[in-house]
Amino acid sequence: MTNLAMLRAVPFFAYPHVFAAIEADVLRIIADVGRRGAFILQRDLTLFENNLAAFLNAKHTLGVGNATDGLHFAVRAAGIGPGDEVILSSHTMIATAAAVHFAGATPVPVECGADHLVDPGAVEAAITSRTRAILPTQLNGRTCNMDALQTVAGRHGLLIIEDAAQALGSKFKGRCAGTFGIAAAISFYPAKVLGCLGDGGAVITNDEELYERMYQMRDHGRSTNGAIVSWGLNSRLDNLQAALLDIQLKKYEDVMFRRRQIAALYTGWLEDVTEIVLPPAPDSDPDHFDIYQNYEIEVEHRDELKQYLEDRGIGTLIQWGGQAIHQLKALGFTQHLPYTERLFTRLLMLPMNLSLSDDDVRYVCDSIRAFYGYPQ
Ligand SMILES: *Cc1c(COP(=O)(O)O)cnc(C)c1O
């Protein structure tokens, strides 16, 4: 171990930093919300929902307990249920598939492409007479080629519901992730780009009817006048969390800027390493505005590299515990997806968060270069 390694530790994600970065705001907001007794479905939530909708250029957003619930509500509100199939990328969180499963429908995982996002060709090949919707995941803060997916959906009369849990502010052709389909969900889990101090999420829709249904679903089936008009559950975004999120949303441009800056540093210091495939650099494709929820690379000798970095105090992570959806045999999946399976032996996520200094990123890159025998 070098002296440098003993001096520097770069955790994959520093949860205390989420609080430290906004501590003064948090304490002020807790006092304010607490003194007003404004805990459930109060004006801070409405304000945040309106500001979030304006940020996304969407008609409606609704704060919910978490993105998993939000996706579930979107699927149900779209009328998808028993006998229906929904196509999704196998490179996504189990939550995407669970949202479909608990609506009584069947999640159908398919291959992703070189950009790690669902492959439109694989989507089209998986369509059957039962397929009702495509549920693309806007993975790692990058938005899918929505032109291609909308073409497929249009050709077969399918709905699009987006898992935008990782993609707040990400754009394709100038349009925000979460606004392409009939509905979408985003997550405010602490490690997400816009994280709160616990669980939280939002659904997004431009469709009035879906908005009504999801509005009721998150609050016991209550309509705007408080009358119970349908079956619902309880999955409301806490008013306190909404107040905290609203403050952070105001500084969100800076967050996206810094993440893209870190991605550019990684590109600059790693692009000559031929054993690695990097994500597209910021602005390398005018159709995409990526916000780098994760910095997911493909590497040779993945497990050895992971261990080498760990020995130098650098935390890395393999997304989804290293298994694609269709590899979760305990859940009954039977697909064989060779591209995704090979990819999952090569994937590794490097630290990507606002607690990183430029020197931290340099240290991570120098360590990777040393592992593969490149000059530092
Ligand atoms: C985090 C995440 C979810 C779930 O979000 P929660 O708010 O934790 O329910 C769903 N899909 C993807 C792709 C995610 O990254």
The ligand as an SDF file (V2000), in Angstrom:
LIG
                    3D

 15 15  0  0  0  0  0  0  0  0999 V2000
  -33.8380    3.4570   -6.9730 C   0  0  0  0  0  0  0  0  0  0  0  0
  -34.5630    2.8320   -8.1050 C   0  0  0  0  0  0  0  0  0  0  0  0
  -35.8980    2.4150   -8.0090 C   0  0  0  0  0  0  0  0  0  0  0  0
  -36.6570    2.4140   -6.7230 C   0  0  0  0  0  0  0  0  0  0  0  0
  -36.7210    3.6300   -6.1050 O   0  0  0  0  0  0  0  0  0  0  0  0
  -37.3010    3.6950   -4.5950 P   0  0  0  0  0  0  0  0  0  0  0  0
  -37.6230    5.1410   -4.4000 O   0  0  0  0  0  0  0  0  0  0  0  0
  -36.1990    3.2340   -3.6990 O   0  0  0  0  0  0  0  0  0  0  0  0
  -38.4980    2.8230   -4.5340 O   0  0  0  0  0  0  0  0  0  0  0  0
  -36.5190    1.9230   -9.1360 C   0  0  0  0  0  0  0  0  0  0  0  0
  -35.8720    1.8260  -10.2980 N   0  0  0  0  0  0  0  0  0  0  0  0
  -34.5820    2.1970  -10.4380 C   0  0  0  0  0  0  0  0  0  0  0  0
  -33.9210    2.0900  -11.7710 C   0  0  0  0  0  0  0  0  0  0  0  0
  -33.8850    2.6950   -9.3450 C   0  0  0  0  0  0  0  0  0  0  0  0
  -32.5970    3.0310   -9.4770 O   0  0  0  0  0  0  0  0  0  0  0  0
  1  2  1  0
  2  3  1  0
  2 14  2  0
  3  4  1  0
  3 10  2  0
  4  5  1  0
  5  6  1  0
  6  7  2  0
  6  8  1  0
  6  9  1  0
 10 11  1  0
 11 12  2  0
 12 13  1  0
 12 14  1  0
 14 15  1  0
M  END
$$$$
